[in-house]
Amino acid sequence: MWLKLSTIALLPVLIVQGTRVRKNTPRLSEPSGDREGYIGQGQPLSILILGDSAAAGVGVETQQDALSGVVISELKTQYALQWKLHAKTGDTTKQVFQAVQGLDQQQYDVVVTSIGVNDVTKLISAKSWIKQQKQLFTEIQQRFQPKLVIVSGVPPMQHFPALPQPLAWLFGKYAEQMNKTLQQWLTSQDQFRFIAYDIEAFQALNLPMARDGFHPSKEVYAIWGKQVADLVRQSFRP
């Protein structure tokens, strides 16, 4: 309730700041490169990556330096990979759900998701968001029958350089509540693994964000991709 009241109280400021951020923040394109393919040698493994602009790799020039490229590079010497990236800048949980419904029904060993920032910017409550997430993951399980689902947490948006205060603070609180609600639900889901987007740790390592101050950089994608690959290796011993 307090977050809703804070949102209402700050609404005039949020409208002004949001308009200014949209106007002044550079709009980065999704990187070039393949979005599906076959590569590697070893144990057969299929991977599907779903989500928003971070899943799509915005912030770097090529998919090789993005999440999908890092995951593939990490795993290709141990697994014969069949992989696919289906992600779009600006997508909310509801839009990713609609996109999943349009994909062919087939089995994937691993599904990786990155969703939430665009839900935060639309000020979706954690209660509504978790309902949408559950709906999405139910569809993912029915359509792809994954053995492992890796869920990337919503970034702590209070640390995004592109966002002024109090907009950054408010977005950060929304992201925090979403992550807390999501993690509580995932604890009872055996095949799910959660990755926290630890931007404070990245800052401690002096890792930059992308030049728009809103998306991951090459260095952040490298760490994130390795986290995904490590979870895959733990579940699918090569």
C-alpha positions in Angstrom: 0.0 0.0 0.0 2.8 2.4 0.9 4.4 2.0 -2.5 1.1 2.8 -4.2 0.6 5.9 -2.1 4.2 7.0 -2.8 3.6 6.5 -6.5 0.4 8.7 -6.4 2.2 11.4 -4.4 5.2 11.5 -6.8 3.1 11.2 -10.0 3.5 14.8 -11.2 7.3 14.6 -10.8 7.4 11.1 -12.3 5.6 12.3 -15.4 8.1 15.2 -15.9 11.2 13.1 -15.2 9.9 10.1 -17.3 9.4 12.4 -20.3 12.8 13.9 -19.9 14.5 10.5 -19.6 12.8 9.2 -22.8 13.9 12.3 -24.6 17.5 12.4 -23.4 18.4 8.7 -23.2 20.1 7.3 -26.3 18.1 4.7 -28.0 20.4 1.7 -28.7 19.6 -0.8 -31.3 19.5 -4.6 -30.8 22.8 -6.1 -31.8 23.5 -7.8 -35.1 24.1 -11.5 -35.3 22.4 -14.9 -35.4 19.5 -15.6 -33.1 19.4 -19.3 -33.5 21.6 -22.1 -34.7 23.5 -25.3 -34.0 27.1 -25.3 -32.7 29.5 -27.3 -30.4 30.3 -30.8 -29.6 29.5 -33.2 -26.8 26.2 -33.9 -25.0 23.2 -32.6 -27.0 21.5 -29.7 -25.3 18.8 -27.3 -26.4 18.4 -23.7 -25.1 15.8 -21.0 -25.5 16.4 -17.5 -24.3 13.3 -15.3 -23.9 12.6 -11.7 -22.8 13.2 -8.0 -23.3 16.0 -5.8 -24.5 18.5 -7.2 -22.1 17.8 -10.7 -23.4 18.1 -9.3 -26.9 21.5 -7.9 -26.1 20.9 -4.2 -26.2 24.1 -2.4 -25.0 26.6 -4.2 -27.3 27.2 -4.3 -31.0 27.0 -8.0 -31.8 25.2 -11.0 -30.3 28.6 -12.6 -29.6 29.1 -10.1 -26.8 25.4 -10.3 -25.6 23.8 -12.9 -23.3 23.2 -15.5 -25.9 26.7 -15.2 -27.3 28.4 -15.6 -24.0 26.2 -18.6 -23.0 27.0 -20.3 -26.3 30.7 -19.5 -26.0 30.8 -20.9 -22.5 29.0 -24.2 -23.4 30.0 -25.1 -26.9 33.1 -27.1 -26.0 31.1 -29.4 -23.8 27.7 -29.6 -25.5 26.2 -29.9 -29.0 23.9 -26.9 -28.8 20.7 -26.2 -30.5 19.8 -22.7 -29.4 17.3 -19.9 -30.1 16.9 -16.3 -28.9 13.5 -14.8 -29.0 13.5 -11.3 -27.4 12.3 -7.8 -28.2 13.1 -4.4 -26.9 10.3 -3.0 -24.8 8.5 -6.3 -24.1 6.6 -6.7 -20.8 5.8 -10.0 -19.2 2.4 -9.9 -20.9 4.0 -9.3 -24.3 6.6 -12.1 -23.8 3.7 -14.4 -22.9 2.0 -13.5 -26.2 5.3 -14.1 -28.1 5.7 -17.5 -26.6 2.2 -18.5 -27.7 3.4 -17.8 -31.3 6.4 -20.1 -31.1 6.4 -23.7 -32.3 5.7 -26.2 -29.6 9.0 -28.2 -29.1 11.1 -29.5 -26.3 14.0 -27.3 -24.9 16.2 -28.6 -22.2 16.8 -25.1 -20.8 14.8 -21.9 -21.0 16.3 -18.6 -19.8 14.2 -15.5 -19.1 15.0 -11.9 -18.7 11.8 -9.8 -18.0 10.7 -7.1 -15.7 12.2 -3.7 -16.4 9.4 -2.7 -18.8 6.8 -3.9 -16.2 8.5 -1.6 -13.7 8.3 1.4 -16.0 4.6 0.8 -16.3 4.3 0.7 -12.5 2.8 -2.8 -12.4 2.2 -4.0 -8.8 4.2 -7.0 -7.6 0.8 -8.8 -7.0 -0.3 -8.3 -10.6 3.2 -9.1 -12.0 3.6 -12.4 -10.2 0.3 -13.5 -11.7 1.6 -12.7 -15.1 4.9 -14.4 -14.4 3.1 -17.6 -13.3 0.9 -17.5 -16.4 4.1 -17.2 -18.5 6.0 -20.0 -16.8 3.0 -22.3 -17.1 2.9 -21.7 -20.8 6.7 -22.2 -21.0 6.4 -25.5 -19.2 3.5 -26.8 -21.3 4.9 -25.6 -24.7 8.6 -26.5 -24.2 8.8 -29.1 -21.4 12.2 -27.7 -20.1 14.2 -29.6 -17.5 15.7 -26.3 -16.2 14.3 -22.7 -16.2 16.8 -20.0 -15.4 15.0 -16.8 -14.2 17.0 -13.6 -14.3 15.9 -11.1 -11.6 14.7 -7.6 -12.3 17.7 -5.2 -12.1 17.9 -2.8 -9.1 16.9 0.2 -11.1 17.7 2.7 -8.4 21.3 2.3 -9.6 20.7 3.0 -13.3 22.7 6.1 -14.2 20.1 7.2 -16.8 17.4 7.6 -14.1 17.1 10.8 -11.9 15.8 10.8 -8.3 13.1 10.2 -7.2 12.2 8.2 -10.3 15.2 5.9 -9.7 14.2 5.3 -6.1 10.6 4.5 -7.0 11.6 2.1 -9.8 14.1 0.5 -7.5 11.3 -0.2 -4.9 9.1 -1.7 -7.6 11.9 -4.0 -8.8 12.7 -5.0 -5.2 9.1 -6.0 -4.5 8.9 -7.9 -7.8 12.1 -9.9 -7.1 11.0 -10.7 -3.5 7.7 -12.0 -4.7 9.2 -14.0 -7.5 11.9 -15.6 -5.3 9.3 -16.6 -2.7 7.3 -18.4 -5.4 10.4 -20.0 -7.1 11.5 -21.7 -3.8 8.8 -24.3 -4.3 9.6 -24.9 -8.0 12.3 -27.6 -8.2 13.3 -27.0 -11.9 13.7 -23.2 -11.5 16.9 -21.3 -10.7 17.1 -17.6 -9.9 19.9 -15.2 -10.9 20.0 -11.9 -9.0 21.2 -8.9 -11.1 23.8 -7.7 -8.6 24.6 -4.3 -10.0 26.3 -3.2 -6.7 28.8 -6.1 -7.2 29.4 -4.9 -10.8 30.0 -1.4 -9.5 32.5 -2.7 -6.9 34.4 -4.3 -9.8 34.2 -1.0 -11.7 32.2 -2.6 -14.5 30.4 0.0 -16.6 26.9 -0.1 -17.9 26.1 0.5 -21.6 26.5 4.1 -22.8 22.7 4.7 -22.4 23.0 4.2 -18.6 20.2 1.7 -18.8 21.4 -1.6 -20.3 24.2 -4.1 -19.5 27.6 -3.6 -21.0 29.8 -6.2 -22.6 31.5 -6.8 -19.2 28.2 -7.3 -17.4 26.9 -9.6 -20.1 30.0 -11.7 -19.7 29.4 -12.3 -16.0 25.6 -12.9 -16.5 26.3 -15.3 -19.3 28.8 -17.3 -17.2 26.2 -17.5 -14.4 23.7 -19.0 -16.8 26.3 -21.4 -18.1 27.4 -22.5 -14.6 23.8 -23.3 -13.7 23.4 -25.3 -16.9 26.5 -27.3 -16.2 25.3 -28.1 -12.7 22.1 -29.5 -14.0 23.5 -31.2 -17.1 26.8 -32.7 -16.2 28.9 -32.9 -19.5 
